[in-house]
Amino acid sequence: WTKGGDLFPKSAEFPYNLSRVAYQRGDFAQARALLEKAKQLKPEYAEVFTNEAAIDLDQDHLDEAETLLKHSLSLDPELAETFFNLGNLKLKRGEFVSAGEYYQKGLQINPDDPDGYYYQGVVYLRQEEWVKARKWLEAALEKNPSHADALYNLGKVSIETEDYDGAMKYFQESLNF
């Protein structure tokens, strides 16, 4: 991505994708700097605002995240990731029904995204609705069998339903990924 950015310095794609790498490494300052560069190159790039909001969500800057997500929706109302992040915002605020509604909107746009199913499972996990949580988490695994977070949370559900062998299996599989 760095070489591509050097070859195509006016393309916002390169700093945007580099920001995602920095974010995954936990280097939020670098991710923000790269997102700023992408915004300068392409101010209407909705994904940039959605990903900046994800950083704010990770740092519990919920009001800032909400502002960015609303702006992202104004630029592109069909971006599933924005709806998933709005769901995460509502989940952090303890607004489970609203969170679920946003996850559903995201899944309507992109029904193949395992994270949408995973997030729905987390909503039910937080509400201690074990059967529903298991259903959604298993759906995430159907889309991505190596979804470590879904496996881990299925382990938590298994503990709550006293399936300790299942919990060990899920936790071990989660560690493998």
Stockholm file with secondary structure:
# STOCKHOLM 1.0

chainA/1-177         WTKGGDLFPKSAEFPYNLSRVAYQRGDFAQARALLEKAKQLKPEYAEVFTNEAAIDLDQDHLDEAETLLKHSLSLDPELAETFFNLGNLKLKRGEFVSAGEYYQKGLQINPDDPDGYYYQGVVYLRQEEWVKARKWLEAALEKNPSHADALYNLGKVSIETEDYDGAMKYFQESLNF
#=GR chainA/1-177 SS CHHHHHHCTTCTHHHHHHHHHHHHTTCHHHHHHHHHHHHHHCTTCHHHHHHHHHHHHHTTCHHHHHHHHHHHHHHCTTCHHHHHHHHHHHHHTTCHHHHHHHHHHHHHHCTTCHHHHHHHHHHHHHTTCHHHHHHHHHHHHHHCTTCHHHHHHHHHHHHHTTCHHHHHHHHHHHHHC
#=GC SS_cons         CHHHHHHCTTCTHHHHHHHHHHHHTTCHHHHHHHHHHHHHHCTTCHHHHHHHHHHHHHTTCHHHHHHHHHHHHHHCTTCHHHHHHHHHHHHHTTCHHHHHHHHHHHHHHCTTCHHHHHHHHHHHHHTTCHHHHHHHHHHHHHHCTTCHHHHHHHHHHHHHTTCHHHHHHHHHHHHHC
//
